[in-house]
Amino acid sequence: MREAATPWERLRQMLITVGPGALWLGLFVLIPTLIMLVASLMSRGSLGQLVPPFGLHNYLRFFSDPLFLEIIGRSLWIGLWSTVFIMLLGYPLAFYIAQSRHKEVLLLLVVIPFFTNFLIRVYAWIVIFQKEGLLNGLITAFGLPPAELLPSTLAVYVATVYTYLPFFVLPLYAAVERIDWSQLEAAYDLGARPIRAFWEAIFPQTVPGLFEGFLLVFIPAVGTFVIADLLGGGKVTLIGNLIQLQFGSAQNWAFGSAASMVLMAMVLLGLWLYARTQGEKGLDKLV
Amino acid sequence: MEPTLFRGRRERKLGQNLAVRLEGITKRFGDQKAVDNVSLDIRDGEFFSLLGPSGCGKTTLLRMIAGFDTPDEGRVIIGGKDMTEVPPYLRPVNTVFQNYALFPHMTVEQNIAFGLRMKKMPRDEIARRVQWALELINLPGYEKRRTDQMSGGQRQRIALARALVNEPEVLLLDEPLSALDLKLRQELRVDLMNLQERLGITFIFVTHDQEEALVMSDRIAVMNKGRIEQLGPTEEIYELPKTAFVAKFIGDSNLIPAQALEPRKVRTALGEFVLDEEDALTPGQEVLLSIRPEKIRLFRDKPNLPNVFRARIDDIIYTGSENQYVLLADGQRLMCETLNQDIQEPGHEEFTYDEEVWVALTPEKLVVIEGGVEGSNPYA
């Protein structure tokens, strides 16, 4: 047995082990969040700078104006439905890849869009959706009148689903890949028909991956502004657009910070609710 | 006709009804025949083992009885009904998987109750049976445990309980002990035998471990390359191997090439040997003589016995309970085993390196194997 560590030695050990992680979290998560929190409690000066007085006025403004509530409601709505579509597409896709003999190739195909800049990929959708674009070319070739696809909510949905699908498929694939398929046979063996066997033996094991994918998709989908900007035109304003506007042309950093904090609080609330419903294990699974 | 040469390992009254009948089963994977025209009958209440090296088709055969695979040819009859095309969830059999395949997201209780729940059994009846099953496997009080917190032996028993609680007509066991360490394996062998005897359920046990099969089975089918090499009562498989493969795979055997001179007399590199009265060879016929290492007798002075020859002790392998002698006689190597009794008594002999000894092969212990040496090495 080695003798008990002195307090100094213990401090040294702690710095070596958790030190770098703590430093990283402090620099890139904690401090920026605190800056935002402080900024959200300040006011806009005449030149757009942050000035006192401190107070909750930005939050009050946000929650008292039905316009902002509508924006956040719409963001959540579009984010949620995009995520639902992504899940419907991505869930079978992850299973397909996991059991395929060419899984490396298929995984590569899922990742390949990341090789191209995000903005360029969104612009590509403009080429597809615009009035003389690919899609309308196809439609008119069948003798139908061209559709007004840009700007539209539909275009925003399509591009969001396209952009965030890989973020859902990859963690789910990791969960599916670990599944021992003899459990499915065990379920058949014990009298479960195919759908029941899948639902009881396999599906519960994908729930953590499902939730992880949900978070990775839902959070950025709610906060996105580029897609809504380029494909939704002026028609679709999301919370991301609002925040961008406040930090940009409106030059109201205080209000922008407050909107950011509201968005973050709502995401954290969602996480907390999930952890509650999953009991103690919920948080473990999340991490 | 059932041979009556050997009595079973225990007094057993097997039902005359057939639990499982396989008729001409063939299964191909690509152009490879995993199972090649296999037919066999398994009786009610029997402990039946499918024994063979990996890749011999034993697991594929079991999977076709369970319903996970469908044979390309032939029929699977369970309890008198043709079940060849019946899906696994409608068959009156349950399986214990090699890796247990317990559901990791369920507690012990939920795992065991799964099959009963699928049958829509009332809740209190399920609870009662789960209790019964937990007592059966000697794990009462473990209801709420998660299976990933349990040891290999415990998980194996839970897998057993999960299958047995459904009261299957036939229990299929796919190498259920192979992942456990030796001591535990030996314990569970006895547990399995007792359980099977108590419940009277037909067990079909797949294993590559010949000792496991010998200890537990009523009958054994030795498989090789998709075919059954030999099927018979346990003792018959060991004492009267019909092929060189069986002689080498089950236990160990000395194989001596021989040519028949008379119906009961052969010539070998070690001299001329007389055989048992039951053997009847046509002169000129080429055969193999098989003799188990523990059935070879060694003497310091020339004994007055048939089939005696000189040999030199080339090596001695000490395994604790046994002394294994490697004998060299006319270039032929023979293995001989004697119990290490460590008794210093007259008449009890132990031998040393390089000692010249007399070897006697008792005619009744020499088993004649017709057909060539081909396949004599099961690990080739």
HADDOCK unambig.tbl for C-alpha pairs under 7 A between the chains (distance, minus, plus):
assign (segid A and resid 182 and name CA) (segid B and resid 101 and name CA) 5.82 0.50 0.50
assign (segid A and resid 183 and name CA) (segid B and resid 101 and name CA) 4.92 0.50 0.50
assign (segid A and resid 183 and name CA) (segid B and resid 102 and name CA) 6.66 0.50 0.50
assign (segid A and resid 183 and name CA) (segid B and resid 103 and name CA) 6.52 0.50 0.50
assign (segid A and resid 186 and name CA) (segid B and resid 101 and name CA) 6.46 0.50 0.50
assign (segid A and resid 188 and name CA) (segid B and resid 88 and name CA) 5.81 0.50 0.50
assign (segid A and resid 188 and name CA) (segid B and resid 89 and name CA) 4.86 0.50 0.50
assign (segid A and resid 189 and name CA) (segid B and resid 88 and name CA) 5.37 0.50 0.50
assign (segid A and resid 189 and name CA) (segid B and resid 89 and name CA) 5.31 0.50 0.50
assign (segid A and resid 189 and name CA) (segid B and resid 94 and name CA) 5.82 0.50 0.50
assign (segid A and resid 189 and name CA) (segid B and resid 95 and name CA) 6.66 0.50 0.50
assign (segid A and resid 190 and name CA) (segid B and resid 89 and name CA) 6.34 0.50 0.50
assign (segid A and resid 190 and name CA) (segid B and resid 94 and name CA) 6.62 0.50 0.50
assign (segid A and resid 190 and name CA) (segid B and resid 114 and name CA) 6.95 0.50 0.50
assign (segid A and resid 190 and name CA) (segid B and resid 115 and name CA) 4.52 0.50 0.50
assign (segid A and resid 191 and name CA) (segid B and resid 89 and name CA) 3.98 0.50 0.50
assign (segid A and resid 191 and name CA) (segid B and resid 90 and name CA) 6.44 0.50 0.50
assign (segid A and resid 191 and name CA) (segid B and resid 115 and name CA) 5.95 0.50 0.50
assign (segid A and resid 191 and name CA) (segid B and resid 118 and name CA) 5.80 0.50 0.50
assign (segid A and resid 192 and name CA) (segid B and resid 89 and name CA) 5.78 0.50 0.50
assign (segid A and resid 192 and name CA) (segid B and resid 118 and name CA) 5.91 0.50 0.50
assign (segid A and resid 193 and name CA) (segid B and resid 89 and name CA) 6.27 0.50 0.50
assign (segid A and resid 201 and name CA) (segid B and resid 103 and name CA) 6.48 0.50 0.50
assign (segid A and resid 205 and name CA) (segid B and resid 105 and name CA) 6.71 0.50 0.50
